[in-house]
Amino acid sequence: DGETIYLNSTVKRKPFAPVNPEKPLITYFGNIGMGRNHALNDIAYALGKINPVYKLEVYSGSKDPQEYNVFKDNPNLYFGGTIPYEQVQEKMQNSDVTVIVEGFLPKDIDLSRYSLSTKAADALASGATILTYGSQETGIVEYMQSTKAAYVCTARNELEGVIREMFATPEKQKEYYDQQIVMTHEHHNVEKSCEMFMTI
């Protein structure tokens, strides 16, 4: 059974700030294959139902039109293509919410079990509120649930409710922020990254 490896992050943590309910910056960085594009679409449509001005910004180096064309009719998703990692870090620092997603189809779940992920480390280190959405059977969603440092949704019919809760609970955002610091120290220091590589 594959183990998801969590790499160390070089993102600098920003001070806590509640999610801006007027015009939040909500971002996703990374691979949009393996059903992640459909999960991102779900989030953007849910955001639009809550407030038509809300947008999810997606940045990915995908060159596959089949992956990114699913976004083109979604008014609440902006697809920004590739940006350099320094810019990823900067945008992540300015984000109110950063998103982690996985697909729901069995083939996507199988592929994602073996993923090598800086995403969890970057999100936990950033200080942004984290929204995680995907099948509970994927390593990273299960992991983010276990951290108790993120809003997690594992079913499409609950997504709008989870996002509404996220906007409505700044005290919970702060709890998660504090827990992210704990998790970053516990799981994402360099020794831990090296140690996990040694056990493969």
Backbone as a chain_set.jsonl record, in Angstrom:
{"seq": "DGETIYLNSTVKRKPFAPVNPEKPLITYFGNIGMGRNHALNDIAYALGKINPVYKLEVYSGSKDPQEYNVFKDNPNLYFGGTIPYEQVQEKMQNSDVTVIVEGFLPKDIDLSRYSLSTKAADALASGATILTYGSQETGIVEYMQSTKAAYVCTARNELEGVIREMFATPEKQKEYYDQQIVMTHEHHNVEKSCEMFMTI", "coords": {"N": [[0.848, -1.195, 0.0], [0.612, 2.164, -0.893], [2.428, 4.917, 0.504], [1.791, 8.236, 1.276], [4.107, 10.766, 0.888], [5.246, 13.46, 2.799], [6.719, 16.391, 2.072], [9.239, 18.713, 3.177], [8.621, 22.216, 3.794], [9.295, 25.459, 2.365], [7.865, 27.685, 2.663], [6.984, 30.795, 4.14], [5.413, 31.517, 7.216], [2.485, 33.474, 7.554], [1.155, 36.105, 9.711], [-1.74, 35.412, 11.774], [-4.879, 36.008, 10.264], [-8.333, 36.607, 10.025], [-10.424, 35.033, 7.537], [-11.202, 37.035, 4.794], [-14.394, 38.088, 4.32], [-15.496, 39.667, 2.355], [-13.953, 39.93, -0.082], [-12.394, 37.388, -0.584], [-9.117, 35.934, -1.064], [-8.691, 33.033, -2.668], [-6.96, 30.169, -3.271], [-5.429, 27.667, -5.426], [-2.728, 25.543, -6.032], [-0.935, 23.564, -8.286], [-1.038, 20.141, -9.532], [-3.628, 19.353, -11.811], [-4.693, 17.073, -12.735], [-5.944, 13.662, -12.446], [-8.594, 13.819, -11.571], [-8.676, 16.047, -10.001], [-9.259, 18.463, -11.19], [-12.066, 18.396, -11.541], [-12.882, 18.373, -8.893], [-11.967, 20.885, -8.096], [-13.58, 22.488, -9.699], [-16.062, 21.907, -8.519], [-15.705, 23.186, -6.029], [-15.469, 25.883, -6.839], [-17.994, 26.334, -8.019], [-19.593, 26.006, -5.748], [-18.67, 28.149, -4.219], [-19.616, 30.26, -5.806], [-22.351, 29.985, -5.435], [-22.598, 30.773, -2.82], [-21.616, 33.384, -2.824], [-21.683, 35.432, -5.558], [-19.419, 36.936, -6.298], [-17.221, 35.632, -5.319], [-14.202, 33.898, -6.058], [-12.261, 31.135, -7.195], [-8.86, 30.829, -7.545], [-6.804, 29.145, -9.744], [-3.711, 27.641, -10.248], [-1.583, 26.027, -12.403], [0.699, 23.877, -14.077], [-0.367, 22.39, -16.108], [-0.586, 21.093, -19.375], [-2.559, 19.984, -20.717], [-5.422, 20.205, -22.512], [-7.769, 18.784, -21.99], [-7.766, 18.587, -19.284], [-7.844, 21.288, -18.294], [-9.907, 22.5, -19.702], [-12.348, 21.956, -18.545], [-12.844, 24.006, -16.862], [-13.766, 26.188, -18.259], [-16.409, 27.148, -18.492], [-17.013, 28.012, -16.03], [-17.869, 30.575, -14.025], [-16.811, 31.279, -11.617], [-14.24, 30.471, -11.345], [-10.864, 31.099, -11.841], [-8.389, 30.397, -14.114], [-5.028, 30.372, -13.998], [-2.815, 29.231, -15.194], [0.693, 28.44, -15.47], [2.861, 29.509, -12.863], [5.935, 30.82, -11.468], [7.672, 29.115, -8.749], [8.445, 30.84, -6.67], [6.571, 32.831, -6.9], [4.317, 31.359, -6.379], [4.708, 30.873, -3.658], [4.567, 33.475, -2.698], [1.942, 34.225, -3.438], [0.569, 32.339, -1.98], [1.11, 33.201, 0.573], [-0.349, 35.538, 0.602], [-2.865, 34.604, 0.489], [-6.207, 34.146, 1.624], [-7.446, 31.748, 1.875], [-6.188, 28.559, 1.196], [-6.278, 25.802, -1.018], [-6.624, 22.269, -0.95], [-6.98, 19.513, -2.984], [-8.422, 16.356, -4.051], [-9.284, 13.702, -6.344], [-12.348, 11.776, -6.874], [-12.902, 9.4, -8.169], [-12.339, 5.837, -8.433], [-9.965, 5.18, -9.944], [-8.53, 7.544, -9.809], [-8.144, 7.805, -7.086], [-6.512, 5.596, -6.569], [-4.162, 6.321, -7.969], [-3.438, 8.655, -6.601], [-2.675, 7.761, -4.137], [-0.02, 7.251, -4.152], [1.296, 9.62, -4.114], [3.712, 12.268, -4.107], [4.097, 14.789, -1.963], [4.327, 18.251, -1.621], [2.374, 19.858, -1.068], [0.731, 19.649, 1.262], [2.582, 20.324, 3.232], [3.337, 22.931, 2.418], [0.868, 24.274, 2.598], [0.23, 23.955, 5.327], [2.341, 25.345, 6.423], [1.924, 27.919, 5.613], [0.098, 29.627, 6.917], [-2.318, 30.366, 5.951], [-5.893, 29.845, 5.862], [-7.004, 26.526, 5.507], [-8.683, 24.669, 3.074], [-9.772, 21.503, 2.47], [-10.656, 19.105, 0.084], [-11.992, 16.146, -1.13], [-11.872, 12.597, -1.88], [-12.171, 10.543, 0.974], [-10.612, 8.369, 0.97], [-8.186, 8.985, -0.108], [-4.726, 9.567, 0.468], [-3.826, 12.185, 1.256], [-6.128, 13.612, 1.972], [-7.121, 12.14, 4.075], [-4.939, 12.442, 5.766], [-4.973, 15.267, 6.18], [-7.362, 15.47, 7.549], [-6.644, 14.184, 9.883], [-4.869, 15.995, 10.986], [-6.302, 17.984, 12.196], [-6.283, 20.664, 11.503], [-7.461, 21.941, 9.453], [-10.278, 22.807, 7.373], [-12.296, 20.245, 6.279], [-13.76, 18.448, 3.639], [-15.531, 15.691, 2.431], [-17.505, 14.96, 0.709], [-19.536, 15.842, -2.038], [-22.135, 16.884, -1.702], [-21.965, 18.074, 0.741], [-20.299, 20.168, 0.528], [-20.85, 22.958, 0.065], [-21.933, 23.653, 2.531], [-19.733, 23.212, 4.258], [-17.953, 25.15, 3.315], [-19.428, 27.479, 3.826], [-19.479, 27.319, 6.609], [-16.758, 27.641, 7.096], [-16.34, 30.359, 6.364], [-17.883, 31.522, 8.331], [-16.771, 31.1, 10.82], [-14.494, 32.494, 12.401], [-13.148, 32.057, 14.821], [-12.658, 29.346, 14.845], [-11.038, 29.199, 12.603], [-8.778, 30.391, 13.708], [-8.085, 28.525, 15.688], [-7.395, 26.383, 14.032], [-5.237, 27.556, 12.718], [-3.382, 27.807, 14.827], [-3.022, 25.106, 15.347], [-1.874, 24.316, 12.96], [0.687, 25.3, 13.237], [1.708, 23.658, 15.218], [1.568, 21.186, 13.861], [3.315, 21.678, 11.737], [5.764, 21.87, 13.021], [5.9, 19.311, 14.169], [5.655, 17.419, 12.041], [6.882, 18.287, 9.727], [9.501, 19.02, 9.765], [12.943, 19.045, 8.67], [14.385, 16.741, 9.419], [12.365, 14.863, 9.77], [11.354, 14.639, 7.176], [13.577, 13.511, 5.911], [13.865, 11.159, 7.356], [11.528, 9.788, 6.687], [11.992, 9.297, 4.01], [14.056, 7.51, 4.226], [12.765, 5.242, 5.087], [11.471, 4.117, 2.957]], "CA": [[0.0, 0.0, 0.0], [1.469, 3.343, -1.027], [2.374, 5.91, 1.568], [2.022, 9.585, 0.769], [5.252, 11.384, 1.563], [5.056, 14.898, 2.957], [8.03, 17.021, 2.024], [9.42, 19.923, 3.959], [8.215, 23.416, 3.075], [10.095, 26.673, 2.571], [6.925, 28.809, 2.738], [7.052, 31.541, 5.415], [4.075, 31.673, 7.788], [2.003, 34.847, 7.778], [0.399, 36.23, 10.963], [-3.143, 35.022, 11.615], [-5.916, 36.992, 9.937], [-9.549, 35.898, 9.62], [-10.734, 35.055, 6.099], [-11.94, 38.235, 4.405], [-15.642, 37.614, 3.711], [-15.894, 40.537, 1.235], [-13.287, 39.513, -1.324], [-11.308, 36.505, -0.154], [-8.232, 35.342, -2.072], [-8.768, 31.582, -2.478], [-6.014, 29.706, -4.285], [-4.969, 26.283, -5.541], [-1.504, 25.418, -6.825], [-0.461, 22.197, -8.49], [-1.544, 19.227, -10.542], [-5.092, 19.34, -11.934], [-5.097, 15.769, -13.268], [-6.446, 12.686, -11.469], [-9.899, 14.223, -11.031], [-8.591, 17.263, -9.166], [-9.942, 19.55, -11.915], [-13.503, 18.327, -11.244], [-13.035, 18.776, -7.491], [-11.788, 22.35, -8.073], [-14.815, 23.024, -10.272], [-17.092, 21.806, -7.465], [-15.461, 24.245, -5.033], [-15.775, 27.185, -7.442], [-19.457, 26.449, -8.148], [-20.12, 26.2, -4.391], [-18.343, 29.539, -3.86], [-20.529, 31.117, -6.556], [-23.679, 29.924, -4.806], [-22.523, 31.523, -1.563], [-21.481, 34.788, -3.206], [-21.259, 35.434, -6.969], [-18.102, 37.569, -6.528], [-16.135, 34.754, -4.867], [-13.518, 33.173, -7.13], [-11.136, 30.258, -6.882], [-7.756, 30.991, -8.504], [-6.106, 27.866, -9.93], [-2.436, 27.771, -10.971], [-1.087, 24.69, -12.697], [1.491, 23.757, -15.301], [-0.987, 21.425, -17.02], [-0.622, 21.445, -20.803], [-3.584, 19.116, -21.293], [-6.71, 20.908, -22.595], [-8.826, 17.976, -21.362], [-7.756, 18.876, -17.842], [-8.246, 22.645, -17.913], [-11.113, 22.97, -20.394], [-13.531, 21.799, -17.684], [-13.041, 25.256, -16.115], [-14.041, 27.371, -19.092], [-17.768, 27.673, -18.298], [-17.221, 28.273, -14.603], [-17.592, 31.999, -13.806], [-16.188, 31.483, -10.302], [-12.893, 29.901, -11.325], [-9.873, 31.741, -12.707], [-7.259, 29.501, -14.355], [-3.87, 31.231, -14.271], [-1.695, 28.515, -15.815], [1.931, 28.24, -14.705], [3.612, 30.633, -12.293], [7.134, 30.299, -10.793], [7.465, 28.694, -7.349], [8.563, 32.023, -5.784], [5.266, 33.495, -6.968], [3.396, 30.464, -5.657], [4.892, 31.131, -2.229], [4.075, 34.824, -2.421], [0.472, 34.187, -3.525], [0.078, 31.54, -0.855], [1.205, 34.074, 1.744], [-1.41, 36.541, 0.539], [-4.162, 33.936, 0.378], [-7.066, 33.92, 2.792], [-7.704, 30.303, 1.908], [-5.516, 27.75, 0.182], [-7.105, 24.617, -1.222], [-6.011, 20.974, -1.283], [-8.053, 18.665, -3.527], [-8.167, 15.069, -4.699], [-10.44, 13.213, -7.098], [-13.255, 10.831, -6.203], [-13.042, 8.138, -8.898], [-11.379, 4.82, -7.962], [-8.654, 5.245, -10.621], [-7.84, 8.738, -9.292], [-7.761, 7.503, -5.706], [-5.361, 4.687, -6.631], [-2.974, 7.076, -8.388], [-3.046, 9.67, -5.615], [-2.107, 7.099, -2.95], [1.441, 7.208, -4.264], [1.76, 10.964, -4.48], [4.783, 12.905, -3.354], [3.373, 16.043, -1.816], [4.751, 19.421, -0.831], [1.159, 20.664, -0.894], [0.319, 19.677, 2.671], [3.611, 21.072, 3.973], [3.223, 24.345, 2.058], [-0.384, 24.81, 3.143], [0.348, 24.015, 6.797], [3.359, 26.34, 6.793], [1.619, 29.248, 5.049], [-0.719, 30.475, 7.789], [-3.641, 30.558, 5.332], [-6.911, 28.851, 6.209], [-6.906, 25.431, 4.526], [-9.883, 23.91, 2.723], [-9.391, 20.239, 1.824], [-11.838, 18.472, -0.49], [-11.67, 14.981, -1.951], [-12.265, 11.32, -1.296], [-11.529, 10.214, 2.243], [-9.68, 7.251, 0.745], [-6.89, 9.464, -0.592], [-3.79, 9.781, 1.582], [-3.685, 13.564, 1.727], [-7.38, 14.04, 2.625], [-7.106, 11.434, 5.362], [-3.905, 13.096, 6.566], [-5.425, 16.599, 6.594], [-8.371, 15.253, 8.597], [-5.965, 13.798, 11.128], [-4.119, 17.123, 11.557], [-7.23, 18.903, 12.887], [-5.759, 22.0, 11.208], [-8.055, 22.359, 8.178], [-11.668, 22.459, 7.07], [-12.207, 19.096, 5.371], [-15.032, 17.971, 3.101], [-15.303, 14.461, 1.663], [-18.695, 14.657, -0.099], [-19.938, 17.027, -2.786], [-23.37, 17.487, -1.177], [-21.675, 18.793, 1.993], [-19.247, 21.149, 0.25], [-21.31, 24.336, 0.287], [-22.071, 23.81, 3.987], [-18.394, 23.307, 4.863], [-17.392, 26.46, 2.94], [-20.175, 28.485, 4.608], [-18.975, 27.221, 7.989], [-15.409, 28.223, 7.095], [-16.464, 31.823, 6.379], [-18.64, 31.992, 9.501], [-16.164, 30.703, 12.101], [-13.11, 32.978, 12.554], [-12.479, 31.47, 16.002], [-12.185, 28.022, 14.412], [-9.885, 29.489, 11.736], [-7.632, 30.655, 14.599], [-7.717, 27.217, 16.268], [-6.699, 25.632, 12.984], [-3.953, 28.24, 12.504], [-2.491, 27.394, 15.925], [-2.727, 23.688, 15.163], [-0.953, 24.219, 11.807], [2.047, 25.538, 13.754], [2.074, 22.402, 15.897], [1.784, 20.146, 12.839], [4.504, 22.012, 10.954], [6.931, 21.474, 13.834], [5.933, 17.864, 14.407], [5.723, 16.537, 10.88], [7.472, 18.806, 8.495], [10.897, 19.473, 9.837], [13.799, 18.357, 7.696], [14.719, 15.39, 9.895], [11.22, 13.996, 9.518], [11.326, 14.378, 5.725], [14.668, 12.578, 5.593], [13.574, 9.906, 8.027], [10.501, 9.061, 5.924], [12.603, 8.796, 2.778], [14.889, 6.353, 4.577], [11.952, 4.049, 5.356], [10.806, 3.622, 1.74]], "C": [[0.88, 1.241, 0.0], [1.335, 4.26, 0.162], [2.639, 7.275, 0.953], [3.145, 10.198, 1.581], [5.022, 12.882, 1.642], [6.42, 15.564, 3.053], [8.055, 18.296, 2.858], [9.057, 21.155, 3.131], [9.154, 24.579, 3.358], [9.187, 27.907, 2.616], [7.034, 29.467, 4.111], [5.636, 31.799, 5.932], [3.703, 33.145, 7.956], [1.27, 34.913, 9.118], [-1.068, 35.856, 10.724], [-4.0, 36.224, 11.226], [-7.159, 36.216, 9.531], [-9.755, 36.014, 8.107], [-11.585, 36.29, 5.808], [-13.24, 37.827, 3.703], [-16.082, 38.455, 2.507], [-15.295, 40.037, -0.08], [-12.106, 38.615, -0.961], [-10.432, 36.062, -1.321], [-8.142, 33.84, -1.764], [-7.975, 30.946, -3.609], [-5.789, 28.19, -4.255], [-3.744, 26.28, -6.441], [-1.213, 23.943, -7.045], [-1.188, 21.447, -9.586], [-3.074, 19.288, -10.596], [-5.591, 18.062, -12.607], [-5.71, 14.914, -12.16], [-7.745, 13.149, -10.791], [-9.869, 15.488, -10.185], [-9.298, 18.435, -9.842], [-11.444, 19.564, -11.603], [-13.778, 18.754, -9.803], [-12.905, 20.299, -7.358], [-13.028, 23.051, -8.633], [-15.945, 23.021, -9.243], [-16.948, 22.941, -6.454], [-15.869, 25.603, -5.596], [-17.281, 27.38, -7.599], [-20.095, 26.681, -6.771], [-19.857, 27.634, -3.919], [-19.324, 30.508, -4.529], [-21.933, 31.138, -5.988], [-23.707, 30.765, -3.53], [-22.458, 33.023, -1.846], [-20.932, 34.839, -4.635], [-19.894, 36.08, -7.218], [-16.937, 36.679, -6.094], [-15.543, 33.998, -6.055], [-12.45, 32.264, -6.555], [-10.085, 30.476, -7.957], [-6.95, 29.696, -8.551], [-4.852, 28.099, -10.771], [-1.854, 26.375, -11.156], [-0.321, 24.711, -14.011], [0.885, 22.811, -16.312], [-1.017, 21.943, -18.452], [-1.749, 20.683, -21.512], [-4.938, 19.827, -21.318], [-7.857, 20.12, -21.948], [-8.902, 18.245, -19.866], [-8.301, 20.263, -17.539], [-9.485, 23.167, -18.633], [-12.383, 22.814, -19.556], [-13.835, 23.102, -16.927], [-13.73, 26.352, -16.933], [-15.448, 27.954, -18.92], [-18.051, 28.04, -16.847], [-16.861, 29.73, -14.29], [-16.85, 32.271, -12.497], [-14.817, 30.824, -10.188], [-12.02, 30.649, -12.331], [-8.711, 30.779, -12.861], [-6.063, 30.323, -14.818], [-2.682, 30.533, -14.889], [-0.491, 28.407, -14.887], [2.442, 29.544, -14.122], [4.832, 30.064, -11.563], [6.886, 30.037, -9.306], [7.569, 29.875, -6.376], [7.215, 32.75, -5.732], [4.187, 32.671, -6.277], [3.479, 30.788, -4.168], [4.328, 32.487, -1.834], [2.542, 34.862, -2.424], [-0.113, 33.419, -2.354], [0.08, 32.383, 0.418], [0.101, 35.118, 1.784], [-2.804, 35.93, 0.537], [-4.902, 33.938, 1.71], [-7.233, 32.421, 2.999], [-6.85, 29.644, 0.838], [-6.176, 26.377, 0.172], [-6.235, 23.4, -1.515], [-7.149, 20.096, -1.804], [-7.522, 17.331, -4.028], [-9.438, 14.661, -5.432], [-11.242, 12.196, -6.294], [-13.355, 9.488, -6.901], [-11.99, 7.135, -8.436], [-10.007, 4.916, -8.62], [-7.841, 6.437, -10.111], [-7.319, 8.488, -7.881], [-6.518, 6.613, -5.693], [-4.084, 5.434, -6.98], [-2.498, 8.018, -7.284], [-2.435, 9.048, -4.355], [-0.582, 7.161, -2.955], [2.026, 8.593, -4.516], [2.851, 11.454, -3.537], [4.315, 14.339, -3.183], [4.096, 17.096, -1.002], [3.516, 20.232, -0.473], [0.738, 20.78, 0.559], [1.294, 20.524, 3.478], [3.494, 22.566, 3.696], [1.979, 24.972, 2.684], [-0.28, 24.976, 4.658], [1.328, 25.092, 7.244], [2.95, 27.769, 6.456], [0.916, 30.19, 6.018], [-2.074, 30.786, 7.194], [-4.61, 29.538, 5.914], [-6.896, 27.791, 5.11], [-8.273, 24.773, 4.339], [-9.42, 22.672, 1.958], [-10.653, 19.539, 1.347], [-11.415, 17.316, -1.382], [-12.131, 13.715, -1.25], [-11.471, 11.047, -0.027], [-10.498, 9.092, 2.072], [-8.323, 7.711, 0.221], [-6.021, 9.828, 0.601], [-3.825, 11.187, 2.137], [-4.943, 14.058, 2.434], [-7.461, 13.413, 4.013], [-6.094, 12.102, 6.312], [-4.385, 14.455, 7.072], [-6.525, 16.505, 7.648], [-7.696, 14.984, 9.937], [-5.227, 14.968, 11.78], [-4.986, 18.017, 12.438], [-6.776, 20.358, 12.71], [-6.374, 22.574, 9.931], [-9.545, 22.039, 8.164], [-11.614, 21.358, 6.019], [-13.608, 18.68, 4.93], [-14.763, 16.754, 2.224], [-16.532, 14.059, 0.827], [-19.209, 15.934, -0.754], [-21.169, 17.699, -2.18], [-23.154, 18.215, 0.157], [-20.753, 19.994, 1.768], [-19.685, 22.582, 0.543], [-21.417, 24.627, 1.785], [-20.728, 23.988, 4.68], [-17.776, 24.678, 4.554], [-18.101, 27.582, 3.705], [-19.676, 28.509, 6.055], [-17.6, 27.884, 8.093], [-15.484, 29.752, 7.183], [-17.039, 32.336, 7.703], [-17.928, 31.762, 10.837], [-14.715, 31.165, 12.244], [-12.388, 32.384, 13.765], [-11.946, 30.067, 15.684], [-10.991, 28.178, 13.471], [-8.631, 29.68, 12.586], [-7.158, 29.359, 15.258], [-6.907, 26.404, 15.263], [-5.318, 26.239, 12.709], [-2.943, 27.801, 13.571], [-2.075, 25.933, 15.774], [-1.781, 23.465, 13.979], [0.496, 24.396, 12.274], [2.568, 24.272, 14.416], [2.428, 21.328, 14.868], [3.048, 20.404, 12.03], [5.753, 21.611, 11.724], [7.031, 19.961, 13.954], [6.294, 17.065, 13.161], [6.613, 17.007, 9.755], [8.862, 19.375, 8.671], [11.76, 18.581, 8.949], [14.118, 16.928, 8.123], [13.591, 14.423, 9.553], [11.146, 13.651, 8.033], [12.378, 13.336, 5.366], [14.362, 11.19, 6.126], [12.541, 9.094, 7.215], [11.063, 8.534, 4.613], [13.402, 7.531, 3.068], [14.035, 5.082, 4.718], [11.292, 3.481, 4.108], [11.517, 2.392, 1.189]], "O": [[1.798, 1.35, 0.813], [0.265, 4.371, 0.76], [3.597, 7.45, 0.199], [3.134, 10.155, 2.811], [4.642, 13.505, 0.651], [7.177, 15.328, 3.995], [7.017, 18.868, 3.191], [9.173, 21.137, 1.905], [9.734, 24.679, 4.439], [9.673, 29.038, 2.609], [7.161, 28.781, 5.125], [4.766, 32.243, 5.183], [4.5, 33.952, 8.435], [0.808, 33.886, 9.615], [-1.572, 35.971, 9.607], [-3.862, 37.312, 11.786], [-7.057, 35.256, 8.767], [-9.311, 36.978, 7.482], [-12.57, 36.552, 6.499], [-13.195, 37.275, 2.604], [-16.934, 38.026, 1.728], [-16.005, 39.761, -1.047], [-10.952, 39.041, -1.026], [-10.924, 35.84, -2.428], [-7.592, 33.433, -0.74], [-8.286, 31.16, -4.781], [-5.935, 27.534, -3.224], [-3.724, 26.935, -7.483], [-1.241, 23.155, -6.099], [-1.855, 22.031, -10.44], [-3.738, 19.275, -9.559], [-6.754, 17.97, -13.0], [-5.962, 15.406, -11.06], [-7.964, 12.905, -9.604], [-10.906, 15.949, -9.707], [-9.866, 19.296, -9.17], [-12.026, 20.634, -11.422], [-14.78, 19.413, -9.524], [-13.645, 20.925, -6.599], [-13.467, 24.074, -8.107], [-16.685, 23.996, -9.11], [-17.93, 23.576, -6.07], [-16.534, 26.385, -4.918], [-17.794, 28.47, -7.341], [-21.033, 27.468, -6.648], [-20.717, 28.256, -3.296], [-19.8, 31.454, -3.902], [-22.626, 32.154, -6.041], [-24.718, 31.387, -3.206], [-23.141, 33.824, -1.207], [-19.835, 34.342, -4.894], [-19.267, 35.806, -8.242], [-15.79, 36.939, -6.459], [-16.263, 33.524, -6.933], [-11.814, 32.588, -5.551], [-10.371, 30.329, -9.145], [-6.475, 29.213, -7.524], [-4.916, 28.674, -11.858], [-1.658, 25.637, -10.19], [-0.648, 25.461, -14.931], [1.546, 22.453, -17.287], [-1.418, 23.078, -18.71], [-1.875, 20.73, -22.735], [-5.544, 20.033, -20.267], [-8.801, 20.71, -21.423], [-9.968, 18.142, -19.258], [-9.124, 20.421, -16.637], [-10.057, 24.175, -18.217], [-13.387, 23.472, -19.829], [-14.939, 23.284, -16.415], [-14.222, 27.33, -16.371], [-15.654, 29.14, -19.179], [-19.187, 28.34, -16.481], [-15.683, 30.087, -14.288], [-16.322, 33.364, -12.293], [-14.294, 30.639, -9.089], [-12.378, 30.811, -13.497], [-8.102, 30.379, -11.869], [-6.084, 30.902, -15.904], [-1.641, 31.156, -15.097], [-0.64, 28.295, -13.67], [2.457, 30.57, -14.803], [4.776, 28.931, -11.083], [6.015, 30.649, -8.688], [6.862, 29.909, -5.369], [6.78, 33.217, -4.68], [3.264, 33.215, -5.67], [2.458, 30.957, -3.5], [3.7, 32.637, -0.787], [1.923, 35.448, -1.536], [-1.15, 33.79, -1.805], [-0.834, 32.289, 1.237], [-0.336, 35.534, 2.857], [-3.804, 36.646, 0.579], [-4.309, 33.757, 2.774], [-7.172, 31.905, 4.115], [-6.795, 30.118, -0.297], [-6.579, 25.858, 1.213], [-5.239, 23.49, -2.233], [-8.172, 19.951, -1.135], [-6.349, 17.193, -4.378], [-10.519, 15.193, -5.182], [-10.863, 11.811, -5.187], [-13.839, 8.524, -6.308], [-10.876, 7.524, -8.085], [-8.989, 4.755, -7.947], [-6.618, 6.357, -9.993], [-6.214, 8.897, -7.525], [-5.589, 6.837, -4.916], [-3.042, 5.213, -6.363], [-1.296, 8.161, -7.059], [-1.754, 9.734, -3.593], [0.06, 7.127, -1.905], [3.12, 8.723, -5.065], [2.9, 11.106, -2.358], [4.15, 15.045, -4.177], [4.438, 16.873, 0.159], [3.586, 21.172, 0.32], [0.424, 21.87, 1.037], [0.885, 21.339, 4.305], [3.546, 23.378, 4.621], [2.038, 26.072, 3.233], [-0.658, 26.013, 5.203], [1.169, 25.681, 8.313], [3.551, 28.723, 6.95], [1.108, 31.404, 5.959], [-2.906, 31.407, 7.854], [-4.193, 28.488, 6.403], [-6.787, 28.115, 3.927], [-8.929, 24.376, 5.301], [-8.758, 22.781, 0.926], [-11.611, 19.391, 2.106], [-10.585, 17.48, -2.277], [-12.707, 13.762, -0.164], [-10.265, 11.288, 0.037], [-9.628, 8.897, 2.921], [-7.401, 6.903, 0.117], [-6.51, 10.332, 1.613], [-3.851, 11.374, 3.353], [-4.854, 14.833, 3.386], [-7.821, 14.069, 4.99], [-6.367, 12.296, 7.496], [-4.228, 14.768, 8.252], [-6.614, 17.354, 8.536], [-8.118, 15.486, 10.979], [-4.981, 14.948, 12.986], [-4.48, 18.719, 13.314], [-6.868, 21.169, 13.631], [-5.882, 23.563, 9.388], [-10.01, 21.126, 8.848], [-10.963, 21.515, 4.986], [-14.523, 18.575, 5.747], [-13.872, 16.78, 1.374], [-16.588, 12.947, 0.301], [-19.306, 16.977, -0.108], [-21.252, 18.926, -2.14], [-24.057, 18.894, 0.646], [-20.463, 20.745, 2.699], [-18.963, 23.331, 1.201], [-21.042, 25.704, 2.248], [-20.594, 24.814, 5.582], [-17.153, 25.292, 5.421], [-17.458, 28.521, 4.175], [-19.48, 29.572, 6.644], [-17.315, 28.598, 9.055], [-14.777, 30.365, 7.982], [-16.722, 33.443, 8.139], [-18.428, 32.185, 11.879], [-13.8, 30.343, 12.214], [-11.167, 32.224, 13.747], [-10.905, 29.66, 16.2], [-10.046, 27.392, 13.526], [-7.556, 29.195, 12.236], [-5.954, 29.126, 15.37], [-5.877, 25.818, 15.596], [-4.349, 25.512, 12.494], [-1.8, 27.468, 13.259], [-0.929, 25.57, 16.038], [-0.977, 22.533, 13.994], [1.408, 23.735, 11.778], [3.711, 23.867, 14.206], [3.449, 20.65, 14.985], [3.768, 19.47, 11.678], [6.696, 21.072, 11.144], [8.119, 19.395, 13.853], [7.124, 16.157, 13.208], [7.049, 16.211, 8.923], [9.347, 20.125, 7.824], [11.342, 17.499, 8.537], [14.122, 16.013, 7.299], [13.835, 13.304, 9.103], [10.903, 12.499, 7.674], [12.109, 12.398, 4.615], [14.569, 10.183, 5.449], [12.666, 7.877, 7.076], [10.671, 7.464, 4.148], [13.425, 6.6, 2.263], [14.526, 3.977, 4.493], [10.616, 2.456, 4.191], [11.098, 1.841, 0.17]]}, "num_chains": 1, "name": "protein.A"}
